[in-house]
Amino acid sequence: MKINTVRDAFEKSLRARLLKTNPSTDYSCLKAFGSLFTKDIPIPAGTTVDFRRTADGRLITEIEGNHIGAIQSKELCRAFFDMYIGDVPVSEQAKEDIGKNVASIIRKC
């Protein structure tokens, strides 16, 4: 899979979620996020792509442990995680898996 395919899929879903949370958004955070995925990098099956939100509202992106970039936008963070754990997730299975992982972490505390 090519990185631009991944970028296009993210942008489509994020655009709708950003609009839902803030109808007056200017999408600058989405443009910045999309710019991280401009290289024609192949993403073979099994590639690890990590996303995490910092306390100050940055969405950090890493591919196979390599830092790709960070976007400062609480709106983007909210929209991104809404894709996976919101009311209408892109994958019900992913939402269930995230819930199980969170429950497991809480049980260990």
C-alpha positions in Angstrom: 0.0 0.0 0.0 1.3 3.5 -0.8 1.4 6.2 1.8 -0.7 8.5 -0.4 -3.5 5.9 -0.3 -3.4 6.0 3.5 -3.3 9.8 3.5 -6.4 10.0 1.3 -8.3 7.7 3.5 -7.4 9.6 6.6 -8.3 13.0 5.0 -11.7 11.8 3.9 -12.7 10.5 7.3 -11.1 13.4 9.2 -12.7 16.1 7.0 -16.2 14.9 7.9 -15.4 14.6 11.6 -13.8 18.0 11.8 -16.8 19.5 10.1 -19.1 17.8 12.6 -17.2 19.1 15.6 -16.6 22.6 14.2 -18.6 23.7 11.1 -16.4 26.8 10.8 -13.1 24.9 10.7 -10.6 26.1 8.1 -9.0 22.6 7.8 -5.5 23.9 8.2 -4.8 21.1 10.7 -6.0 18.6 8.1 -3.7 20.1 5.4 -0.8 19.9 7.8 -1.6 16.3 8.7 -1.9 15.4 5.0 1.5 17.0 4.3 3.1 14.3 6.6 2.1 11.7 4.0 3.6 13.1 0.8 6.4 10.7 0.3 5.7 7.7 -1.8 6.6 5.3 1.0 5.3 1.7 0.6 3.5 0.4 3.6 3.6 -3.4 3.5 1.2 -5.5 5.5 2.4 -5.6 9.1 3.9 -2.0 9.1 3.4 -0.3 12.4 2.0 3.2 12.2 1.6 4.8 15.6 -0.4 7.9 16.5 -0.5 9.5 19.9 -1.9 12.6 21.4 0.1 14.7 23.9 -1.4 16.5 26.8 -1.0 19.8 25.0 -3.0 18.6 22.0 -0.3 17.5 19.5 -1.0 14.5 17.3 2.3 12.7 16.8 2.8 10.3 13.9 5.4 7.5 13.6 5.9 4.8 11.0 8.0 1.8 12.2 9.3 3.9 15.0 10.5 6.8 12.8 9.1 10.2 13.7 7.1 11.5 10.8 5.7 14.6 12.3 3.5 16.3 14.9 0.5 18.6 14.4 -0.6 21.0 17.1 -4.4 20.8 17.0 -6.8 19.6 19.7 -9.6 19.5 17.0 -7.5 17.1 14.9 -6.7 14.9 17.9 -10.4 14.7 18.8 -11.4 13.9 15.2 -8.7 11.4 14.8 -9.6 9.4 17.8 -13.3 9.7 17.0 -12.5 7.7 13.9 -11.6 4.7 16.1 -13.6 5.1 19.4 -16.4 7.5 18.4 -20.1 6.7 17.8 -19.5 5.6 14.2 -15.9 4.2 14.1 -14.2 3.3 10.9 -13.8 -0.2 12.4 -16.0 -1.8 15.1 -13.3 -4.4 15.6 -10.7 -1.7 16.3 -13.0 0.0 18.7 -13.6 -3.2 20.6 -9.9 -4.0 20.7 -9.1 -0.5 22.0 -11.7 -1.0 24.7 -10.2 -4.3 25.7 -6.7 -2.9 25.9 -7.9 0.1 28.0 -9.7 -2.3 30.3 -6.6 -4.5 30.6 -4.5 -1.4 31.5 -7.0 -0.3 34.1 -7.1 -3.8 35.7 -3.3 -3.7 36.1 -3.4 -0.4 38.0 
